[in-house]
């Protein structure tokens, strides 16, 4: 295993039988724009990121299509939007320890670039692009199976209940006053934040929800409000 890939990631490559043919592709994948700007002899990972994004989108769609044979297109799109996004890609990057490989410019490094969601998410996509060019789409599929597909929670119809819309409908049946969602608390590092949102109506707190995204926390707050039957 070439020195560019080491530690946990090297162990995963060995486990999955993935070989590195062109180490320079991976070096490119971990090269942030800030580093490339300071080192004219290097190339940023932006092009590989573009390629990796397309491959990730395709392989995740393929997984859903083959795994959930009766699932309608709308539901598949909702699942993909949850598991293929900047926050999710950042988590996958951390799972693979990609933060240890990043090549960042001096300023970006001082600003904690190796913990930034977008930097890590872009590096993950670029890494997939490099792997595709180096050893083919089956290697990418193996990595995604280990990091994403094998860890997707059981999906059922309840997964897509829109509690916010349901709560809004219940409130509007009785009142013309709008409901409001407020951020109560934000905790954790940039790559692993947790948000607590509350839903209010006419000055009264109806419910509270905590999750790793504001939208999901709002859904949980609405679900909490509905569970208390406060609108009846």
N, C-alpha and C positions, 0 to 999 in steps of 0.2 A: 504494500500500500504506500503510495507516494506520500511524502511529508505534508503535502497540502491538505490531505484528509487524514485526520488522526483522532485519537480518543474515542468518544462515544460514536461519532459518525462513522469512523473506520470500522468499528465493531458491527454496526448496522449493515454497512456495505458487505462485510465478510459473511454475516448471517444470511443476507439475501442473495449472495453470489454475484454482486455487482462489481465489475472491474473498471478501473480507471485507465483509459487509453490516452487521453489528452489532458494532462493536469492543468494546462493553461486555460482551459475552458472554465474550470472551477475557480481559478485565481481571478479570472475576469468576472465571474458571477458574484464574487465577494468584494468587488471594487466599487465603492460608492463614488458618486459624481464628485464629491469634495476631494477625494484622494486623486482622482484622475485629473482634476484641475490643477493640482499641485505637482503632478508627475506626468509630464507630457508623453512619456514613453508607455503609459498605461491607458487602458480603455475602460470606461465606466460600464456598469452592468445594465444599463437602460435597455439595450437591444435584447439582451437575454431575458430581461424581465418581461418585455413585450411578448416574446416567444413563450416563456413559461406560463404567463397568464392565459394564453390561448390553450395551451396543453392542459392546464389544470381545469379550465372550464369544460373542455371536451371530456376528459377522463372522469370528472365528477358526474357529468351528465350521463355518460355511458354506464357508470356504476348504478345510478338511480334507475335508469331505464331497464337494466338487466335484473336488478334486485327487487324492485317494487313494480311488478308487471302490470298491476291494475291501477296504479296511481296516475291521476290526471296531470296534464301538463302544468296547470296552475300550481298544484301542490309541489311538484318537482322543482319549479322555479323558486318557491318559497324556501324549500330546504336548501337549495343551492345558495341562495342569498345569505343564509345563516352560516353555512359552513365554508363558503368561499367569499371572504371579505377581508379587509385589512386587519381587523382584530383577530380573526381566526387564523389568517396566514402568519401573523406575528406569533401566535401560540405554537403553530407548527414549526416555525423557525427555532423557537426556544426549545422545543422538544428534541430537535436535532442538534442543539448547541451551536447554531449558526452564528450566534453573536461572537463566538470565539474566533471566527475566521474573517470577520469584517475588516476591510481596509478603508479607514476613514481619514479624511483630511484633518489637520491639526485642530482647526476650529470646531469641526463637527465632533471630533473626539472629546474635546473639552466640554462641549454642550451635552454630553451623554448620548451621542448618536447610537451607540450599541444597545440602548434601551428604548429607542423611539419606535413606536408601532409601525410607522410607514417605512422606516429604514429596514426593519426586520422583515416586514411583509414583502417589500420589494426584493430583498435578498433571497427569500424563500422562492419566489417566482423565478428569479434569475437562476437559482440553483437547479430548479426543475428544467429550465431551458438548457442549461449546460449538460445536465444528465441525458436529456433527450438527444442532443447532438453527439454526445460522447458514446452512449451505449444503447440508445434506442428507447422507444416508448414503453416497452415491457419493463424496463428498469424503473422508469418513472411510476408506472402502475404498481410495482412492488413497494416502492417507498410510500406512495399514497395509501396503499392498503394497510401498511403498518402504522402510519401516523394518523390517518383520517378514517378510512373506511371501517377498520376494525374497532374503532372507538365511537362510532356514531350511536347515539342513544336510540333505543327502540322507538320507532316512529308509528304513531297511530293517529286516528282522526282527531283526537283531542289536541294534538300537537299544533293544530292550526286554528284553534278557537280564537276569534278576535274579541277579547274581553272588552277592549276600549269601545268598539262599536256597539257591543251589547249594552254596556253601561250607558253610553250616550243615548241610545234608543229608549232605555228605561227612564232616564232623567227627563228627556224631552217629552215623554208622555205625561209628565206631571208638572214640569216647570220650563219656563223660557230662559232661565238663567243658565249660562254656559258652565261646563265643568272645566277645571284648571288643574294641570299637572305641574308640580313644583319639585325641583331638585332639593332634597333635604340634606344629603350627605354624599361626598365623593372621597373614596379612600383608595389606597394602594399606589404602587409605582405606575409609571406611564404605560407599561406594557401589560399591566394586570389590574386595571382599575375596577372598582366596584361602586355602583351607583345606587342610591336609595331615593326613590321618587314617591311622592304622595299625591293623591287625587282629592281635590276640594270641590265642593258645591255650596254656594251661598255661605261661604265662610266656614263651613264644617268639613273637617277631614273625614273622608269616607273610607280610605284604604291606603296601605303602604306596600311597596314592593322593592326588593333588592335584587340586582342582577349585574352582569358584566357589561351591559349596554343600557343606555337610557330608555330606548324603545322597549326592551324586554322588561325593564323595571316598571315602566308605565303599564304594560300589559298585566304584570303581577299585581300592581296596585289596584287596577280595575277589577281583577279577579277577586282580590281581597274584599273590595267594596261589595261586589255581587254576592260573595259568600256570606256576608253579614246581612244581606237582604235589606240594606238601608234604603233602597228606593221604593220599597213596598209601603 
